[in-house]
Each structure stands twice: as C-alpha cells, then as structure tokens.
Amino acid sequence: MNGAAARLTNFYEMLLMIDILMIGPYPEWDLADLEARYRVHKLWEAVDRDGYIAERSENVRAIATRGELGASARLMSKLPRLEIVACYGVGTDAIDLEYARKRGIRVTNTPDVLTEDVADLGIGLALAVCREIPRADAYVREGNWRTSNMHLVTRFHGKKVGIVGMGRVGTALARRAVAFGCGISYFDIAPRTDLPYPFVADLVELARSSDFLIVTLSGGKKTKNSINSEVLHALGPDGFLINISRGSTVDEAALLEALENNTIKGAGLDVFCNEPDIDQRFLSLTNVVLQPHHASGTVETRKAMGQLVRENLAAHFSGRPLLTPVV
C-alpha cells in the first residue's frame, strides 16, 4: 500500500470512530454511505428520544438533519461534544443558529444544487393553477369531456410576474419566466445591480402590479407572514400566489380567507405552516394546487444534496474548509 492509500485508509478508520446523530431518514444511498463511514444513530427510530440521546450524548460529535427538522438549542445543549450540524436542505430556520454560534458549532446546508429544480416547480405550479391542469386531468378521467368542453382558463405567457426574494431561486425563476414572455419585477431587502429587472421596494405595490406573485424568500422570523391580507388584496381577484419558499412566509389564515372568498384567483403551494398536517380547508378548495414540499424532490437533486452533506462532514473531520458553511 502506497503512502496516499494508507493515509486514506487511516482517515476512513478515523471516521468510523465518530458518532453522528441523524434526526430523520435520508435516502438509502446517503444512509448507506454514512453508515459505512461513521457510527450513525437514528433518532427517528427511538421510542424514548430523550433517553436515546442521553445514552449517546457524550459521544455524538455531529448532527445530520433535514431542513424541516432542524436542530433546536435544547437538542444541541444535550450534546457537549457536538461540533457540526449538517443540514440536508437550504433552509436553516429550524436550526438555532444563534445558539450554534455561541457554542462554536459549525452549521452547513446544501445551496445551489437544488436551485434549478425549485425554480422548475415554481413555473410548474404557476402553469398548473392558471391552466387548471389538475382539474383538466380529472375532467377527462371522469368522462365529462364526452358531453362538453371544459371551461376556459388563464394563460401564463406574457403575464406580469412579481418575485418576492431575488436570491438564487428567484433569479433562476426569473430566467424561466422571461422565456414565457413575462415581465419581471421583484422585491428584496435591496436592489440588485447585476439584474435588469425593476426593483419594487414596497411589497404591496409589487403585488398590485403583478398577475403572479411568486414567493422565494428564506424562512425565519424576519420574513414571517410577509404575504399578509394587505398583500393578497393588492394582488386582487385576477392574481395568483405561488409559494415555493417556506410556509411561514405567508399568513396562512389570510391566504385561506382570500382563496375562499375569491380575493385572489388561485394559489400554487409547495409549503405550509404545519407540514405535513396542513389545514384541512385547503383540501376542499378548487382554486389551489397543492404539493408536499417537494420542489427539490428529484433523484438528481437529492443525490447532489446528500453528497454535499457527506462532503461537508468529511471536510470538517479532516480539518479542511467547509464547502457550504452557514455558521
């Protein structure tokens, strides 16, 4: 065995001495790789989670979590040797970043690799709700087409699209909407000088001037209920809301009221406040298209996300710079 091979073997043997607490399951290809390299403890399988953590608390040096599961200060405080929280997902609003900073715990996420798929679904939801694709599918399956033509719907081409949050996903979505001949404007904390689209500093004004309002904000306290009743009223009875960000960014009570009263024409939603136990009123509405928080749910993207989680963990424990640090 040459020197490089020996060093690699020693590194992997070292990893097998490291304990990782997994908060929820990953796809099998990621889990198998992690179990081959680390001692993995599966918290989601434990009946008594507090007892399970207590038995392993002195050994756990890493947490592997998902965006919606996060890592609370309460959990991290029970792990005195914790060094890193690796998040499978972009959103870190469910991770107590302030506590992690105080403790010197590193946090990573998986940006970029899911951007294009999330933007794809944003356009897909816009088309699905305005062209009423789910209802059209049911119309054919139920045999109604045999007796009459389906009612007319709304086009997406050429409409005015307002993007709330012009980050990675917002920018990718804008490129797609431009290809449909749509006019783009956006709201964010500040204008971006590298983009040609008009910046609108007032969210209500952006809604008022948009046919489609597409939300791509990050989650957290600063963006909670950004889309409120005032914004929805400004969007108006011919407007559509698309949310591919976080459920917390939309005042869900106000949205349900707007959908029920036709204050807006419709909505396409991939995210909700109480996932997966969403408000049952959504299920009876015909002017909303629902998705199970699945914007990044392609084989290609999920494999890339898992690989980035594993690479961040390996980088940390080998003393190399993290690939995608948050904290």
Sequence and secondary structure as in RCSB ss.txt:
>XXXX:A:sequence
MNGAAARLTNFYEMLLMIDILMIGPYPEWDLADLEARYRVHKLWEAVDRDGYIAERSENVRAIATRGELGASARL
MSKLPRLEIVACYGVGTDAIDLEYARKRGIRVTNTPDVLTEDVADLGIGLALAVCREIPRADAYVREGNWRTSNM
HLVTRFHGKKVGIVGMGRVGTALARRAVAFGCGISYFDIAPRTDLPYPFVADLVELARSSDFLIVTLSGGKKTKN
SINSEVLHALGPDGFLINISRGSTVDEAALLEALENNTIKGAGLDVFCNEPDIDQRFLSLTNVVLQPHHASGTVE
TRKAMGQLVRENLAAHFSGRPLLTPVV
>XXXX:A:secstr
  HHHHHHHHHHHHHTT EEEESS   HHHHHHHHHHSEEEEGGG SSHHHHHHHHTTTEEEEEEETTT B HHH
HHT TT  EEEEESS  TTB HHHHHHHT EEE   STTHHHHHHHHHHHHHHHHTTHHHHHHHHHTTGGGTS  
      TT EEEEE  SHHHHHHHHHHHHTT EEEEE SS  TT  S B S HHHHHHT SEEEE    SGGGTT
 B HHHHHHH TT EEEE S GGGB HHHHHHHHHTTSSSEEEES  TTTTS  GGGGG SSEEE  S TT SHH
HHHHHHHHHHHHHHHHHTT   SSB  
